[in-house]
């Protein structure tokens, strides 16, 4: 599995309670996650993701926002929670993952009390075979 970094660019203080979208070069037809499924037995599988920690800057200041997984207008917070983002049936390979602008992993800003800086977090990706 090869995952691209997601950079949401510059966020302004007027971004409170807003969804910040990925740049166009990270939307379909481009993939965020490239998967080369080499399993011999193609059992049911799920691709999951979790935001492992809060966004912080160089001074350990937290960004008042988090990543959410959006699907058809419904957002699911992925901070500290495994979120299934794709499931495959028995006999199917796990395909690479790309999303339209309004779907997938997006940044939800909670507050406009922003401290300037470069904020980073870590995403934990997994492919889990299920029954």
Secondary structure as the mmCIF struct_conf table of DSSP 4:
data_model
#
loop_
_struct_conf.conf_type_id
_struct_conf.id
_struct_conf.beg_label_comp_id
_struct_conf.beg_label_asym_id
_struct_conf.beg_label_seq_id
_struct_conf.end_label_comp_id
_struct_conf.end_label_asym_id
_struct_conf.end_label_seq_id
STRN STRN1 UNK A 2 UNK A 3
TURN_TY1_P TURN_TY1_P1 UNK A 13 UNK A 14
TURN_TY1_P TURN_TY1_P2 UNK A 16 UNK A 17
STRN STRN2 UNK A 18 UNK A 20
HELX_LH_PP_P HELX_LH_PP_P1 UNK A 21 UNK A 23
HELX_RH_3T_P HELX_RH_3T_P1 UNK A 24 UNK A 26
BEND BEND1 UNK A 27 UNK A 27
TURN_TY1_P TURN_TY1_P3 UNK A 28 UNK A 29
BEND BEND2 UNK A 30 UNK A 30
BEND BEND3 UNK A 32 UNK A 32
STRN STRN3 UNK A 33 UNK A 34
BEND BEND4 UNK A 40 UNK A 41
STRN STRN4 UNK A 44 UNK A 51
BEND BEND5 UNK A 53 UNK A 53
STRN STRN5 UNK A 56 UNK A 56
TURN_TY1_P TURN_TY1_P4 UNK A 58 UNK A 59
HELX_LH_PP_P HELX_LH_PP_P2 UNK A 61 UNK A 61
STRN STRN6 UNK A 62 UNK A 62
HELX_LH_PP_P HELX_LH_PP_P3 UNK A 63 UNK A 63
BEND BEND6 UNK A 64 UNK A 64
STRN STRN7 UNK A 65 UNK A 71
TURN_TY1_P TURN_TY1_P5 UNK A 72 UNK A 73
STRN STRN8 UNK A 74 UNK A 77
STRN STRN9 UNK A 79 UNK A 79
TURN_TY1_P TURN_TY1_P6 UNK A 80 UNK A 80
BEND BEND7 UNK A 81 UNK A 81
STRN STRN10 UNK A 83 UNK A 88
TURN_TY1_P TURN_TY1_P7 UNK A 90 UNK A 91
HELX_LH_PP_P HELX_LH_PP_P4 UNK A 93 UNK A 96
STRN STRN11 UNK A 97 UNK A 97
TURN_TY1_P TURN_TY1_P8 UNK A 101 UNK A 102
BEND BEND8 UNK A 103 UNK A 103
STRN STRN12 UNK A 104 UNK A 109
BEND BEND9 UNK A 112 UNK A 112
HELX_LH_PP_P HELX_LH_PP_P5 UNK A 114 UNK A 116
BEND BEND10 UNK A 117 UNK A 117
STRN STRN13 UNK A 120 UNK A 120
STRN STRN14 UNK A 123 UNK A 130
#
